[in-house]
Amino acid sequence: MSEASFFTDMLQSITDRGRQLLFSGARATQAAAKADLQTLCEMLLSSRGEASGMALAAEILDRWEALDSEGAQAFLNMLHEKFGPDTARLDQAIENYRTDKSSAAVIALHQAAEPRRQELLRRLNHAPNGTAKLVRMRQQLLASKDQSEGYHALDADFAHLFGSWFNRGFLTLRPIDWTTPAYILEKIIKYEAVHEIAGWEELRRRLAPADRRCFAFFHPRLADEPLVFVEVALTRSVPSAIADVLDEGREPINADEATTAVFYSISNCQDGLRGISFGNFLIKQVVEDLRRDLPGLKNFVTLSPVPGFARWLAKARAETPMALDDPNWPDNEKTAADVERLLLPLAARYFLTERTPEGRPVDPVARFHLGNGARLERLNFLGDRSAKAMRQAYGLMVNYLYKLDDIVANHEALAQRGEVIASPAVKSLLSQNDESRRSGNGQQGPRPFAQIMNSTLGGGRK
């Protein structure tokens, strides 16, 4: 029996005994069986016994799981409305701090400001499978259409606690290969979010060959549930298209022949852990492990999607039709060449100069890799011609380069100065974009975006 299984069984045994004590026998304890969820939550917060506390936590989570969507939403609302900070205690702590700036007053203020639901969630976590159930509870919260102040406050509490519970120190890195138990492999198929895995045969092609690797992070309280996983191709060069990586007819190479490790798919598996970053640790750990096992590897790159590009481009060009609106444009050699000539400089602008209101890169995948210290290495025109990639980015893919000696400097450049570190080839595309925005009649100002698109691609209103 594994250590995790033994611990889980022990928790279940204690909980079962606590339930026998709590929900049977004396009249006072029988009242707990008839209490509503809010009363049970209050009882849990005031509980001092370990067994009774675990029994209450299990009872609350079992009842929560049985709720319909309306009841579940009401439960989340109750957590916000009834289990916020103790306002009287907080007011007193604020007054005390105004006259006493001591460390004790600061601690008291901090404790008073913490919502009671944070302690409630901590105690719910003591129930058997409590962590998994709380992750599903936040998943339910994130799926809610409610965007009220209460929604954001409750989500902040979940994110705060999960950030501690899923700290890197608690995570274990495990290789995933063709010998991994089937119940975990099934989840790899299910959770693959970048390049869909059609079935077991395709999964075998991604895991079994000598030049393929896969790694996942696991947490001891979610022992059989991957949190995030990365698929790696070992190659002799940096690929520019996903077809080169996933081609059924390709000839595998020996791992020791590879010079390049390509991270071509990174998938977060638990929706309830959205915003809790694991991928940055995952990539850096995998790089270290691969360097140790395969010293011939010199390059560590991604082959990444650009999920926000088409959306940004659509806003920039408003409603003006153009060649990109024809789904068959990639098959027309001349049109494709025209699109490439225009699209790549615009993509350079998208990555290098466009920013969110917070001053971050607009593309979510770019934020992730550039924030990790990678360099924007190459833009790959029609790197992925799948329907999903054509909708998201007109087939554009990107290589980000992880050069270990430069990771810290690249990260600091983005964090401190807002600068995206890019290769000279990508930077040169940006200068082409600037030139294309100038008129040919001596004007030096930028031309309207739609005018550039139409003059290059022959678009116009129909």
Secondary structure by P-SEA (a helix, b strand, c coil): ccaaaaaaaaaaaaaaaaaaacccccaaaaaaaaccaaaaaaaaaacccaaaaaaaaaaaaaaaaaccaaaaaaaaaaaaaccccaaaaaaaaaaaaaccccaaaaaaaaaaaccaaaaaaaaaaaccaaaaaaaaaaaaaaacccccaaaaaaaaaaaaaaaaaaccccbbbbbbcccccaaaaaaaaaaccccccccaaaaaaacccccbbbbbcccccccccccbbbbbbbcccccccccccccccccccccccccbbbbcccccccccccccccaaaaaaaaaaaaaaacccccbbbbbcccccaaaaaaaaacccccccccccccccaaaaaaaaacaaaaaaaacccccccccccccaaaaaaaaaccccccccccccccaaaaacccbbbbbbbbccccaaaaaaaaacccbbbbcaaaaaaaaaaaaaacccccccccccaaaaaaaacccccc
